[in-house]
Amino acid sequence: MIDELDQIILRMEFVRDRAEDDEIVGMLNGIINDLCEWEDRHLINV
């Protein structure tokens, strides 16, 4: 599950880095941060 989540995060970062719309970049940053926080909490609880 974590490996799959890492792949999703990497793909979202790839899209974010190529996005030209500031609103989309901000949305993707928020989603990426939320996923990273979830992953960190999950790893701590395992």
C-alpha positions as CSV (number, residue, x, y, z in Angstrom):
1,M,0.0,0.0,0.0
2,I,2.8,2.4,0.9
3,D,4.7,1.7,-2.3
4,E,1.5,2.4,-4.3
5,L,1.0,5.6,-2.3
6,D,4.5,6.7,-3.1
7,Q,3.9,6.1,-6.8
8,I,0.7,8.2,-6.6
9,I,2.6,11.0,-4.8
10,L,5.4,10.9,-7.4
11,R,3.0,11.1,-10.3
12,M,1.1,14.0,-8.7
13,E,4.4,15.9,-8.1
14,F,5.3,15.3,-11.8
15,V,2.0,16.8,-12.9
16,R,2.3,19.7,-10.3
17,D,5.7,20.6,-11.6
18,R,4.4,20.9,-15.1
19,A,1.1,22.7,-14.3
20,E,0.9,26.3,-15.3
21,D,-2.3,27.3,-13.4
22,D,-1.4,28.5,-9.8
23,E,-4.8,27.2,-8.5
24,I,-4.0,23.7,-9.8
25,V,-0.5,23.8,-8.3
26,G,-1.9,24.9,-4.9
27,M,-4.5,22.1,-5.0
28,L,-2.0,19.5,-5.9
29,N,0.4,20.8,-3.1
30,G,-2.4,20.4,-0.6
31,I,-3.3,16.9,-1.7
32,I,0.4,15.8,-1.8
33,N,0.9,17.2,1.7
34,D,-2.2,15.4,3.0
35,L,-1.0,12.1,1.5
36,C,2.5,12.5,2.9
37,E,1.0,13.2,6.4
38,W,-1.2,10.2,6.2
39,E,1.7,8.0,5.1
40,D,3.8,9.3,8.0
41,R,1.1,8.6,10.5
42,H,0.5,5.1,9.0
43,L,4.2,4.3,9.2
44,I,4.4,5.4,12.8
45,N,1.4,3.3,13.8
46,V,2.7,0.1,12.1
